[in-house]
Amino acid sequence: MAAEIRAYDGDAALAEKLTAAGITLGVDAVRSLVAGVLGAPEGSQPDAWVELIAPQAGEALREQLLALKATLAAEQPASPSRAERLSQLREELARRGLDGFVVPRTDEHQGEYVPPRADRLRWLTGFSGSAGTAVILKDCAAIFVDGRYTLQVRSQVDTEALEPHHLIDMPPTKWIAESLPSGGKLGYDPWVHTENSIVALRKAAERAGGSLVPQEVNPIDAVWEGQPAAPIAPIVPHSLDFAGKPAAEKREEIGAALRAAGCDAAVLTAPDSIAWLLNVRGGDVPRAPMPLSFAIVHGSGSVDWFVDPRKLAPGLGEHIGNGVSVAPAAAFPAALEALGDKTVRVDPTSAAALVFDRLRDGGATVAVGDDPCALPKACKNKVEIAGTRAAHKRDGIALSKFLAWFAEAAPTGNLTEIAAADRLAAFRDEGENIRDLSFDTISGSGPNGAIVHYKVEPETDRKMEPGELYLVDSGAQYLDGTTDVTRTVAIGTPSDEMRDRFTRVLKGHIAIATARFPEGTSGAQLDILARQALWQAGLDFDHGTGHGVGSYLSVHEGPHRISKAPSAVALREGMIVSNEPGYYKTGGYGIRIENLVTVVPCTALAAAERNMFEFETLTFAPIDRELIERSLLDAAEIDWLNDYHAKVFEMVSDGLDAAGRRWLETATTPL
């Protein structure tokens, strides 16, 4: 149980305690910092921020700082209804002479995880998915999502106020071209769109006879009363024991690569790239341990790091070294303009349009290219691979404990989705090096399981019933690795249709797990393996088969993936990628089987004429045998499953009690 927070004694009393502790920060500065703390997720060490103000805080000062945080949290103003928010935005647009505005679910860093301050799409519409875009015009509005969220968006958004669209069937650009009035001015925030997306939006506006107009201040920020502050969470060193390579060595390698490409510098806007490069971690966004910041890495290997200095934990300066200079994030745009005589590499798929604007304004030569950290970050070194193996062993123990518990709890008819997710998190918390979940657990039973990225809320929480399927997609952030695993289990007796669909998904999973492929092969070339058994029955799933995974970083990282979407990025040794085919029956059930795998050399083909790769499975947790239609599997597939289950038992049984081992022995019995 959390300790009781004392009442706040007031600003004057806090000022006295700060002075007595020799702290020069004034109360206003402390209040501003604490507001930023409230704008960041609490994480596993919710009081660590106190060290940013008073590294040696006495008990009395510490109590008052915590009390101030509680007081400020309680002062949040009531939020207007969604209809009122939409009306307020339209009034603001009219004041600016705009006929519409584009609202993507992105921030200045174009990442999947955004802090509350930047989650403008959710504030405006109620949609909580990780990807989406709304376009608000005077008399109509629409929201665009991909296949993961077609069900979710209709349950969260007022569809009379915002017309939902699948962004493949009706892209925002097509809707704008058809809906923006002739002569209309469509506003956008250049901080939250990439260069590539702006090009497409501008063409769409011009096809409608209108124009695209940048906004220096986002109009949503102008009407969002009580908008959270920019997040402040401590930035801490990431130990070489887990990183495997010193930051100075990484900087030198990136600098050399830039020189070889004829570039003087590169702009980094992806927070996970900067965290990887500098061997630091933070907590500005939910579930991903990275600080929000910008950087310019030079050909010399030196780095200009633009970050709120209030986030830097004591001693961090010594960790990052002399080759890194620190400046406030507000100085970043001016620093871009100062690169006027340089050739600067920028990634148009991830950098904000404003970055390109400022570089060009300063006269720099823009060299369009990939983020120079993306590929080396994706190819994990030996220490990182060893770490993720260790993390997955602990994660497999936790998941097996959960599945054994679930087998007893679910058939009672009293188990809810939230209770199941909470119990799984509790099992993970027992493990070494645990820091957080790697994403909000997807805990969906029955029809909720058919919502691909379902997030259970109190109003959607339901009890599980016999005859249903339960889909749980979950993962954790450990200091030595990031995990992501999905299991689908039957509650009671599954139907023949469920067993058929599950086995077809399993066949696709095994096909990826056992694939061998020559050097230079991309994930797009393997994707068909995951779908073939489903396609033969006229079925499919509307999401990618696999995404890259970081090393105690983002659970979704590039540049590699396994997907229908074309990709020129080859799978390389050390890359970690998910293997997660699925099937979803709207209103009925969802099925997904997900393990993480890493790319390794294929040593079994000694006489191969080319360099060959295969996958090593990292995840170890039983696959529900009750859902398998054995007649659909061939002998090789049965052998794979039996071998996998034997390895599961070998890897995790020593972490279970006697009852758990008995359950696992049954769950991994050969077919």
C-alpha positions as CSV (number, residue, x, y, z in Angstrom):
1,M,0.0,0.0,0.0
2,A,1.3,3.5,-0.9
3,A,2.5,5.6,2.0
4,E,0.1,8.4,3.0
5,I,1.1,11.8,1.6
6,R,1.2,14.6,4.2
7,A,-0.7,17.8,3.5
8,Y,1.1,20.5,1.7
9,D,2.2,23.2,4.1
10,G,2.3,26.0,1.5
11,D,4.8,27.8,-0.6
12,A,6.4,29.7,2.2
13,A,7.1,26.6,4.2
14,L,8.6,24.9,1.1
15,A,10.8,27.9,0.4
16,E,12.2,27.7,4.0
17,K,13.0,24.0,3.6
18,L,14.6,24.5,0.2
19,T,16.8,27.3,1.6
20,A,17.7,25.2,4.7
21,A,18.8,22.4,2.4
22,G,21.0,24.8,0.4
23,I,18.9,24.5,-2.8
24,T,18.8,27.6,-4.9
25,L,15.7,26.8,-6.9
26,G,12.8,29.0,-6.1
27,V,9.3,27.8,-5.4
28,D,8.0,28.8,-8.8
29,A,10.8,26.8,-10.5
30,V,10.0,23.8,-8.3
31,R,6.3,24.1,-9.1
32,S,7.2,24.2,-12.9
33,L,9.3,21.1,-12.5
34,V,6.7,19.2,-10.6
35,A,4.1,20.1,-13.2
36,G,6.4,18.4,-15.7
37,V,6.7,15.4,-13.4
38,L,2.9,15.2,-13.5
39,G,3.1,15.2,-17.3
40,A,5.2,12.1,-17.3
41,P,4.2,8.5,-16.4
42,E,5.0,7.5,-12.8
43,G,7.0,4.4,-13.8
44,S,8.4,1.8,-11.4
45,Q,10.2,4.5,-9.3
46,P,7.5,7.2,-8.9
47,D,9.5,9.3,-6.5
48,A,12.8,9.3,-8.3
49,W,12.2,12.8,-9.6
50,V,12.8,14.2,-6.1
51,E,16.5,13.8,-6.8
52,L,16.2,16.3,-9.6
53,I,15.5,19.0,-7.1
54,A,17.3,17.7,-3.9
55,P,19.7,14.8,-4.4
56,Q,20.2,14.6,-0.6
57,A,16.6,15.6,0.4
58,G,15.9,15.2,4.1
59,E,12.6,13.5,5.1
60,A,10.8,16.8,5.8
61,L,11.7,18.3,2.4
62,R,10.9,15.1,0.6
63,E,7.5,14.9,2.2
64,Q,6.7,18.4,1.2
65,L,7.8,17.9,-2.4
66,L,5.5,14.8,-2.6
67,A,2.7,16.8,-1.0
68,L,3.1,19.6,-3.6
69,K,2.9,17.0,-6.4
70,A,-0.4,15.6,-4.9
71,T,-1.7,19.2,-4.5
72,L,-1.0,20.1,-8.1
73,A,-2.5,16.9,-9.4
74,A,-5.7,17.6,-7.5
75,E,-6.0,21.1,-9.1
76,Q,-6.6,19.9,-12.6
77,P,-9.6,21.7,-14.1
78,A,-12.7,19.9,-15.3
79,S,-12.5,19.0,-18.9
80,P,-15.2,20.1,-21.4
81,S,-17.1,17.5,-23.4
82,R,-15.8,16.3,-26.7
83,A,-18.5,18.2,-28.5
84,E,-17.4,21.4,-26.7
85,R,-13.7,20.7,-27.5
86,L,-14.5,20.3,-31.2
87,S,-16.6,23.5,-31.1
88,Q,-13.8,25.4,-29.4
89,L,-11.2,24.3,-32.0
90,R,-13.5,25.4,-34.8
91,E,-13.9,28.8,-33.2
92,E,-10.1,29.1,-32.9
93,L,-9.6,28.1,-36.5
94,A,-12.1,30.7,-37.6
95,R,-10.2,33.3,-35.6
96,R,-7.0,32.3,-37.5
97,G,-8.8,32.5,-40.9
98,L,-8.4,28.7,-41.4
99,D,-11.0,26.4,-42.9
100,G,-9.6,23.3,-41.4
101,F,-6.8,21.6,-39.4
102,V,-5.0,18.3,-39.5
103,V,-4.6,16.4,-36.2
104,P,-2.2,13.5,-36.3
105,R,-1.5,11.2,-33.3
106,T,2.1,12.3,-33.2
107,D,4.4,14.7,-31.4
108,E,7.6,16.4,-32.3
109,H,9.4,13.1,-32.5
110,Q,6.9,11.2,-34.7
111,G,7.0,8.2,-32.3
112,E,4.3,5.7,-31.3
113,Y,4.3,6.7,-27.7
114,V,3.5,10.3,-26.9
115,P,3.3,12.2,-23.6
116,P,-0.2,13.3,-22.4
117,R,0.6,16.9,-23.4
118,A,1.0,15.9,-27.1
119,D,-1.9,13.4,-27.3
120,R,-4.0,16.0,-29.0
121,L,-6.0,13.5,-31.1
122,R,-7.2,11.7,-27.9
123,W,-8.1,14.9,-26.2
124,L,-10.1,16.1,-29.1
125,T,-11.8,12.9,-30.2
126,G,-11.5,10.3,-27.4
127,F,-9.6,7.8,-29.7
128,S,-6.7,6.2,-27.7
129,G,-5.1,4.1,-30.4
130,S,-1.4,4.4,-31.2
131,A,-1.9,5.6,-34.8
132,G,-4.5,7.8,-36.4
133,T,-5.3,11.2,-38.0
134,A,-8.3,13.5,-37.8
135,V,-9.1,16.3,-40.2
136,I,-11.4,19.0,-38.9
137,L,-13.2,21.2,-41.4
138,K,-15.9,23.9,-40.7
139,D,-18.9,21.7,-41.4
140,C,-17.5,18.2,-41.3
141,A,-14.7,16.1,-39.8
142,A,-13.2,12.6,-40.3
143,I,-10.9,10.3,-38.5
144,F,-8.6,7.8,-40.2
145,V,-7.2,4.6,-38.7
146,D,-5.6,1.4,-39.9
147,G,-6.9,-2.1,-39.7
148,R,-5.9,-2.6,-36.0
149,Y,-8.4,0.1,-34.9
150,T,-11.4,-0.1,-37.2
151,L,-13.5,-1.6,-34.3
152,Q,-12.0,0.5,-31.5
153,V,-12.5,3.8,-33.2
154,R,-16.2,3.3,-33.5
155,S,-16.5,2.5,-29.8
156,Q,-14.5,5.5,-28.7
157,V,-15.4,8.3,-31.1
158,D,-18.7,10.2,-31.7
159,T,-19.2,8.9,-35.3
160,E,-21.8,11.5,-36.0
161,A,-19.2,14.3,-35.4
162,L,-16.3,12.5,-36.9
163,E,-16.8,10.0,-39.8
164,P,-14.4,7.0,-39.3
165,H,-12.4,5.7,-42.3
166,H,-9.9,2.9,-42.9
167,L,-6.9,4.9,-44.1
168,I,-6.2,2.4,-46.9
169,D,-9.8,2.6,-48.4
170,M,-10.0,6.3,-47.8
171,P,-6.7,8.0,-47.0
172,P,-6.8,11.5,-45.4
173,T,-5.3,13.0,-48.6
174,K,-8.2,11.7,-50.7
175,W,-10.8,12.9,-48.2
176,I,-9.2,16.3,-48.1
177,A,-9.1,16.6,-51.9
178,E,-12.8,15.8,-52.0
179,S,-13.9,17.8,-48.9
180,L,-11.8,20.9,-48.5
181,P,-13.7,23.8,-50.1
182,S,-12.2,25.6,-53.1
183,G,-9.9,28.3,-51.8
184,G,-9.9,26.7,-48.3
185,K,-6.9,27.1,-46.0
186,L,-5.9,23.9,-44.3
187,G,-3.8,24.4,-41.2
188,Y,-1.0,22.1,-39.9
189,D,1.6,22.1,-37.2
190,P,5.0,21.6,-38.8
191,W,6.3,20.0,-35.6
192,V,4.0,17.0,-35.8
193,H,4.2,16.1,-39.5
194,T,7.1,14.6,-41.4
195,E,8.4,16.2,-44.5
196,N,7.0,13.4,-46.6
197,S,3.5,13.7,-45.1
198,I,3.5,17.5,-45.7
199,V,4.2,17.0,-49.4
200,A,1.2,14.6,-49.6
201,L,-1.1,17.0,-47.7
202,R,-0.1,20.0,-49.8
203,K,-0.9,18.1,-53.0
204,A,-4.3,17.1,-51.6
205,A,-5.1,20.7,-50.6
206,E,-4.1,21.9,-54.0
207,R,-6.3,19.3,-55.8
208,A,-9.2,20.8,-53.9
209,G,-8.2,24.3,-55.0
210,G,-7.0,25.2,-51.5
211,S,-3.7,25.6,-49.7
212,L,-1.8,24.3,-46.7
213,V,-0.9,26.8,-44.1
214,P,1.7,26.2,-41.3
215,Q,0.8,27.2,-37.7
216,E,3.5,28.4,-35.4
217,V,1.3,27.6,-32.4
218,N,-0.9,24.5,-32.5
219,P,-4.5,25.7,-32.3
220,I,-5.4,22.8,-30.1
221,D,-2.9,24.0,-27.5
222,A,-4.6,27.4,-27.7
223,V,-7.9,25.9,-26.5
224,W,-6.8,23.0,-24.3
225,E,-7.4,24.3,-20.8
226,G,-5.4,22.3,-18.3
227,Q,-3.1,20.8,-21.0
228,P,-0.4,18.8,-19.2
229,A,3.1,20.2,-19.0
230,A,6.0,18.8,-21.1
231,P,7.1,15.7,-19.3
232,I,10.0,15.6,-16.9
233,A,11.4,12.2,-15.8
234,P,15.0,11.6,-14.6
235,I,17.5,10.7,-17.3
236,V,19.8,8.0,-16.0
237,P,22.8,6.0,-17.3
238,H,22.2,2.7,-19.1
239,S,25.0,0.4,-17.8
240,L,27.6,-1.0,-20.1
241,D,26.7,-4.4,-18.6
242,F,23.4,-4.1,-20.5
243,A,24.4,-1.8,-23.4
244,G,27.4,-3.9,-24.5
245,K,29.2,-1.0,-26.2
246,P,30.4,2.3,-24.9
247,A,28.6,5.4,-26.1
248,A,31.9,7.0,-27.2
249,E,32.5,4.0,-29.5
250,K,29.0,4.3,-30.9
251,R,29.5,8.0,-31.5
252,E,32.8,7.4,-33.3
253,E,31.2,4.8,-35.6
254,I,28.2,7.0,-36.5
255,G,30.6,9.9,-37.2
256,A,32.7,7.7,-39.4
257,A,29.7,6.5,-41.3
258,L,28.6,10.1,-41.9
259,R,32.0,11.1,-43.2
260,A,32.0,8.2,-45.5
261,A,28.6,9.3,-46.9
262,G,29.9,12.9,-47.5
263,C,27.9,14.4,-44.6
264,D,29.1,16.8,-42.0
265,A,26.3,16.0,-39.5
266,A,23.0,14.3,-39.0
267,V,19.9,15.4,-37.2
268,L,18.4,12.9,-34.7
269,T,14.8,13.3,-33.7
270,A,13.9,9.8,-32.6
271,P,14.2,9.6,-28.8
272,D,15.1,5.9,-28.9
273,S,18.0,6.6,-31.3
274,I,19.4,9.2,-29.0
275,A,19.0,7.0,-25.9
276,W,20.8,4.2,-27.7
277,L,23.6,6.4,-28.9
278,L,24.3,8.0,-25.5
279,N,23.6,4.9,-23.4
280,V,20.9,6.7,-21.4
281,R,17.4,5.9,-20.5
282,G,14.5,8.0,-19.2
283,G,10.7,7.9,-18.6
284,D,9.0,10.7,-20.5
285,V,6.5,8.5,-22.3
286,P,4.4,5.5,-21.2
287,R,6.0,2.1,-21.3
288,A,9.2,3.1,-23.3
289,P,12.2,4.1,-21.2
290,M,13.5,7.0,-23.1
291,P,13.8,10.7,-22.7
292,L,12.3,13.1,-25.3
293,S,15.1,15.1,-26.8
294,F,16.8,16.1,-30.1
295,A,20.4,15.7,-31.2
296,I,22.9,16.7,-33.9
297,V,25.7,14.2,-34.3
298,H,28.7,15.5,-36.2
299,G,31.2,13.7,-38.4
300,S,33.7,14.1,-35.7
301,G,31.6,11.9,-33.4
302,S,30.7,14.8,-31.1
303,V,27.0,15.3,-30.3
304,D,24.9,18.4,-29.5
305,W,22.1,17.2,-27.2
306,F,19.0,19.3,-26.9
307,V,17.1,18.3,-23.8
308,D,15.5,19.9,-20.8
309,P,18.5,20.1,-18.4
310,R,16.1,19.7,-15.4
311,K,15.8,16.0,-16.4
312,L,19.5,15.2,-16.0
313,A,20.0,13.0,-12.9
314,P,23.0,13.8,-10.7
315,G,26.2,12.4,-12.2
316,L,24.8,12.0,-15.7
317,G,27.3,14.6,-17.2
318,E,30.2,12.4,-16.3
319,H,28.5,9.4,-17.9
320,I,27.9,11.0,-21.3
321,G,31.4,12.5,-21.4
322,N,33.1,15.5,-23.0
323,G,32.1,14.6,-26.5
324,V,28.5,15.6,-25.8
325,S,27.4,19.1,-25.2
326,V,24.0,19.8,-23.6
327,A,21.7,22.7,-24.5
328,P,18.0,23.3,-23.8
329,A,15.5,21.8,-26.2
330,A,14.3,25.3,-27.1
331,A,17.7,26.0,-28.7
332,F,17.3,23.2,-31.2
333,P,15.6,25.2,-34.0
334,A,18.3,27.9,-33.9
335,A,21.0,25.3,-33.9
336,L,19.5,23.9,-37.1
337,E,19.7,27.2,-38.8
338,A,23.3,27.6,-37.7
339,L,24.3,24.6,-39.8
340,G,24.2,26.9,-42.8
341,D,27.5,25.7,-44.5
342,K,27.1,22.0,-43.7
343,T,25.7,19.0,-45.5
344,V,23.2,17.5,-43.1
345,R,21.6,14.2,-43.2
346,V,17.9,14.0,-42.2
347,D,15.4,11.2,-42.3
348,P,12.2,12.4,-44.1
349,T,10.2,9.5,-42.7
350,S,10.8,10.4,-39.1
351,A,12.0,14.0,-38.8
352,A,9.4,16.8,-38.4
353,A,8.8,19.1,-41.4
354,L,10.0,22.0,-39.2
355,V,13.5,20.5,-39.2
356,F,13.7,20.7,-42.9
357,D,12.3,24.2,-42.9
358,R,14.9,25.5,-40.4
359,L,17.8,23.8,-42.2
360,R,16.8,25.3,-45.5
361,D,16.2,28.7,-43.9
362,G,19.8,28.6,-42.7
363,G,21.2,27.6,-46.1
364,A,22.3,24.0,-45.2
365,T,22.5,21.3,-47.8
366,V,19.9,18.7,-46.9
367,A,21.0,15.1,-47.5
368,V,17.9,12.9,-47.4
369,G,18.8,9.6,-45.7
370,D,17.9,7.1,-43.0
371,D,18.4,7.8,-39.3
372,P,22.1,6.7,-39.0
373,C,21.4,5.1,-35.6
374,A,18.4,3.0,-36.7
375,L,20.2,0.1,-38.3
376,P,23.1,-0.3,-35.8
377,K,20.5,0.0,-33.0
378,A,18.4,-2.8,-34.6
379,C,21.4,-5.2,-34.9
380,K,21.9,-6.1,-31.3
381,N,25.4,-6.9,-30.0
382,K,26.3,-10.1,-28.1
383,V,25.7,-8.5,-24.7
384,E,22.2,-7.3,-25.7
385,I,21.3,-10.7,-27.2
386,A,22.5,-12.5,-24.0
387,G,20.5,-10.0,-22.0
388,T,17.3,-10.5,-23.9
389,R,17.7,-14.3,-23.6
390,A,17.9,-13.9,-19.8
391,A,15.0,-11.5,-19.8
392,H,12.8,-13.9,-21.8
393,K,13.6,-16.7,-19.4
394,R,12.3,-14.7,-16.5
395,D,9.3,-13.5,-18.6
396,G,8.5,-17.1,-19.6
397,I,8.4,-18.1,-15.9
398,A,6.0,-15.2,-15.2
399,L,3.8,-16.1,-18.1
400,S,3.7,-19.8,-17.2
401,K,2.8,-18.9,-13.7
402,F,0.0,-16.8,-15.0
403,L,-1.3,-19.4,-17.5
404,A,-1.3,-22.0,-14.7
405,W,-3.3,-19.6,-12.5
406,F,-5.6,-18.7,-15.3
407,A,-6.5,-22.4,-16.0
408,E,-8.0,-22.5,-12.5
409,A,-9.5,-19.0,-12.3
410,A,-11.1,-18.6,-15.7
411,P,-13.6,-21.5,-15.7
412,T,-15.2,-20.1,-12.5
413,G,-17.0,-17.4,-14.5
414,N,-15.8,-14.7,-12.0
415,L,-12.6,-13.7,-13.7
416,T,-12.5,-10.3,-15.5
417,E,-10.1,-8.9,-18.1
418,I,-8.7,-6.3,-15.8
419,A,-8.2,-8.8,-13.0
420,A,-6.3,-11.1,-15.4
421,A,-4.1,-8.3,-16.7
422,D,-3.3,-7.2,-13.1
423,R,-2.4,-10.8,-12.0
424,L,0.0,-11.2,-15.0
425,A,1.7,-7.9,-14.1
426,A,2.1,-9.1,-10.5
427,F,3.8,-12.2,-11.7
428,R,6.2,-10.2,-13.8
429,D,7.0,-7.9,-10.9
430,E,8.5,-10.9,-9.1
431,G,11.3,-11.0,-11.7
432,E,14.8,-9.5,-11.5
433,N,15.5,-6.3,-13.4
434,I,11.9,-5.5,-14.1
435,R,11.1,-1.8,-14.7
436,D,7.7,-1.6,-16.4
437,L,5.4,-3.2,-18.8
438,S,6.5,-2.7,-22.4
439,F,2.9,-1.7,-23.4
440,D,-0.5,-1.7,-21.9
441,T,-1.6,-5.3,-21.7
442,I,-4.1,-6.4,-24.3
443,S,-6.5,-8.6,-22.2
444,G,-9.5,-9.4,-24.4
445,S,-12.0,-12.2,-24.0
446,G,-14.7,-13.2,-26.4
447,P,-15.7,-10.4,-28.8
448,N,-13.1,-8.0,-27.2
449,G,-10.4,-10.3,-28.4
450,A,-11.3,-9.5,-31.9
451,I,-10.3,-5.8,-31.4
452,V,-6.6,-6.1,-32.4
453,H,-5.2,-3.4,-30.1
454,Y,-7.9,-3.6,-27.5
455,K,-7.3,-1.8,-24.2
456,V,-9.5,-2.9,-21.4
457,E,-11.1,0.0,-19.5
458,P,-13.5,-0.3,-16.5
459,E,-16.5,0.4,-18.8
460,T,-15.5,-2.4,-21.3
461,D,-14.3,-4.9,-18.7
462,R,-16.2,-8.2,-18.9
463,K,-16.2,-11.5,-17.1
464,M,-14.9,-14.5,-19.1
465,E,-17.3,-17.3,-19.9
466,P,-16.9,-21.0,-20.8
467,G,-16.8,-21.5,-24.6
468,E,-14.9,-18.3,-25.2
469,L,-11.3,-17.5,-26.2
470,Y,-9.0,-15.3,-24.2
471,L,-6.3,-13.3,-26.0
472,V,-3.5,-11.8,-23.9
473,D,-0.8,-9.7,-25.6
474,S,1.7,-8.5,-23.1
475,G,5.3,-7.7,-22.4
476,A,7.8,-6.1,-20.0
477,Q,10.7,-3.8,-19.8
478,Y,13.7,-5.3,-18.1
479,L,17.0,-3.6,-17.8
480,D,18.5,-6.4,-19.9
481,G,15.7,-6.7,-22.6
482,T,12.2,-6.0,-23.8
483,T,9.6,-8.7,-24.2
484,D,6.4,-9.0,-26.2
485,V,4.3,-12.2,-26.3
486,T,0.8,-13.2,-27.2
487,R,-1.1,-16.3,-26.2
488,T,-4.7,-17.3,-27.0
489,V,-6.3,-19.8,-24.7
490,A,-9.6,-21.6,-24.6
491,I,-12.0,-21.3,-21.7
492,G,-13.7,-24.6,-21.5
493,T,-14.3,-26.4,-24.8
494,P,-13.6,-24.5,-28.0
495,S,-15.7,-24.8,-31.1
496,D,-14.4,-26.7,-34.2
497,E,-14.2,-23.3,-36.0
498,M,-12.0,-21.9,-33.3
499,R,-9.7,-24.9,-33.5
500,D,-9.5,-24.6,-37.2
501,R,-8.6,-20.9,-37.2
502,F,-6.2,-21.3,-34.3
503,T,-4.3,-24.1,-36.1
504,R,-4.1,-22.2,-39.3
505,V,-2.5,-19.3,-37.3
506,L,-0.2,-21.7,-35.7
507,K,0.9,-23.1,-39.1
508,G,1.8,-19.6,-40.1
509,H,3.7,-19.0,-36.9
510,I,5.7,-22.2,-37.4
511,A,6.4,-21.3,-41.0
512,I,8.1,-18.1,-39.9
513,A,9.8,-19.7,-37.0
514,T,11.4,-22.4,-39.3
515,A,12.2,-20.1,-42.3
516,R,15.7,-20.1,-43.7
517,F,16.5,-17.3,-46.1
518,P,19.6,-15.9,-47.9
519,E,21.4,-12.8,-46.9
520,G,19.6,-9.7,-48.4
521,T,16.1,-11.1,-47.7
522,S,13.6,-8.6,-46.3
523,G,10.6,-9.3,-44.0
524,A,8.2,-8.5,-46.9
525,Q,9.5,-11.5,-48.8
526,L,8.7,-13.8,-45.8
527,D,5.3,-12.4,-44.9
528,I,3.4,-14.8,-47.2
529,L,4.6,-17.7,-45.1
530,A,2.6,-16.5,-42.1
531,R,-0.6,-16.1,-44.2
532,Q,-0.6,-19.1,-46.6
533,A,-2.7,-21.5,-44.4
534,L,-5.3,-18.7,-43.7
535,W,-5.4,-17.7,-47.4
536,Q,-6.2,-21.3,-48.4
537,A,-9.4,-21.0,-46.3
538,G,-10.2,-17.5,-47.6
539,L,-9.0,-15.8,-44.4
540,D,-6.4,-13.2,-43.5
541,F,-5.4,-10.7,-40.8
542,D,-5.2,-7.0,-41.2
543,H,-1.9,-6.2,-39.5
544,G,1.8,-6.9,-40.0
545,T,3.3,-10.2,-39.1
546,G,6.3,-8.8,-37.2
547,H,7.8,-5.6,-35.9
548,G,11.3,-4.9,-34.6
549,V,11.9,-4.8,-30.8
550,G,14.4,-2.7,-28.9
551,S,16.8,-3.6,-26.1
552,Y,15.2,-2.0,-23.0
553,L,13.8,0.6,-25.4
554,S,10.7,0.8,-27.6
555,V,8.8,-2.5,-28.0
556,H,8.2,-1.3,-31.6
557,E,11.3,-0.3,-33.5
558,G,12.5,-0.2,-37.1
559,P,13.8,-0.2,-39.7
560,H,13.0,-3.9,-40.2
561,R,9.6,-5.7,-40.1
562,I,7.7,-8.6,-41.5
563,S,4.7,-7.2,-43.4
564,K,2.9,-7.1,-46.7
565,A,4.2,-3.6,-47.1
566,P,7.2,-3.4,-49.4
567,S,10.5,-3.0,-47.6
568,A,14.1,-2.7,-48.8
569,V,15.5,-3.3,-45.4
570,A,17.2,-6.8,-45.2
571,L,17.0,-8.9,-42.1
572,R,20.4,-9.0,-40.5
573,E,22.1,-10.9,-37.7
574,G,21.1,-9.6,-34.3
575,M,17.8,-8.1,-35.3
576,I,14.9,-9.0,-33.0
577,V,11.5,-9.2,-34.6
578,S,8.1,-10.5,-33.6
579,N,6.4,-13.5,-35.2
580,E,2.6,-12.8,-34.7
581,P,0.1,-14.0,-37.2
582,G,-3.5,-13.9,-36.1
583,Y,-7.2,-14.1,-37.0
584,Y,-10.1,-12.0,-35.8
585,K,-13.8,-12.7,-36.1
586,T,-15.7,-9.5,-35.4
587,G,-18.1,-9.9,-32.5
588,G,-16.8,-13.4,-31.8
589,Y,-13.2,-13.9,-30.9
590,G,-9.6,-13.1,-31.6
591,I,-6.6,-15.3,-32.1
592,R,-2.9,-14.4,-32.1
593,I,0.3,-16.4,-31.4
594,E,3.3,-14.2,-30.9
595,N,6.9,-15.0,-30.0
596,L,10.0,-12.9,-30.4
597,V,12.8,-14.2,-32.6
598,T,16.3,-13.0,-33.5
599,V,18.1,-13.4,-36.8
600,V,21.1,-15.8,-36.6
601,P,23.4,-17.5,-39.1
602,C,22.1,-20.8,-40.4
603,T,24.9,-23.2,-39.4
604,A,22.9,-26.3,-40.4
605,L,23.5,-25.6,-44.1
606,A,27.2,-26.0,-44.2
607,A,27.3,-26.5,-48.0
608,A,25.0,-23.6,-48.8
609,E,26.0,-21.6,-51.8
610,R,25.0,-18.3,-50.1
611,N,25.1,-16.9,-46.6
612,M,22.0,-18.1,-45.0
613,F,20.0,-16.9,-42.0
614,E,17.3,-18.4,-39.8
615,F,15.4,-17.4,-36.6
616,E,16.2,-18.3,-33.0
617,T,13.0,-18.2,-30.9
618,L,13.5,-16.1,-27.8
619,T,10.0,-16.5,-26.2
620,F,9.2,-19.5,-24.1
621,A,5.6,-20.1,-23.0
622,P,3.2,-23.0,-23.8
623,I,0.9,-22.8,-26.7
624,D,-2.7,-24.0,-25.9
625,R,-2.9,-27.7,-27.1
626,E,-6.7,-27.7,-26.6
627,L,-7.0,-25.3,-29.5
628,I,-5.0,-27.4,-32.0
629,E,-6.6,-29.5,-34.7
630,R,-3.9,-32.1,-35.1
631,S,-5.1,-33.2,-38.5
632,L,-4.2,-29.8,-40.0
633,L,-0.5,-30.1,-39.0
634,D,2.0,-32.1,-41.0
635,A,4.8,-34.2,-39.3
636,A,7.4,-31.4,-39.4
637,E,5.0,-28.9,-37.8
638,I,4.2,-31.4,-35.0
639,D,7.9,-32.0,-34.5
640,W,8.5,-28.3,-34.2
641,L,5.7,-27.8,-31.6
642,N,6.9,-30.8,-29.6
643,D,10.5,-29.6,-29.6
644,Y,9.4,-26.1,-28.7
645,H,7.3,-27.3,-25.8
646,A,10.2,-29.5,-24.6
647,K,12.4,-26.3,-24.6
648,V,9.7,-24.4,-22.8
649,F,9.7,-26.9,-20.0
650,E,13.5,-27.0,-19.9
651,M,13.7,-23.2,-19.7
652,V,11.0,-22.2,-17.2
653,S,10.1,-25.2,-15.1
654,D,12.9,-24.5,-12.5
655,G,11.2,-21.2,-11.8
656,L,7.8,-22.7,-10.9
657,D,6.6,-24.4,-7.7
658,A,5.5,-28.0,-7.6
659,A,1.9,-27.3,-8.7
660,G,3.2,-25.0,-11.5
661,R,5.6,-27.7,-12.8
662,R,2.8,-30.2,-12.9
663,W,0.6,-27.9,-14.9
664,L,3.5,-27.1,-17.2
665,E,4.3,-30.7,-17.8
666,T,0.7,-31.3,-18.9
667,A,0.6,-28.1,-21.0
668,T,3.8,-29.2,-22.9
669,T,3.0,-32.8,-23.3
670,P,3.9,-33.9,-26.9
671,L,1.1,-34.1,-29.4
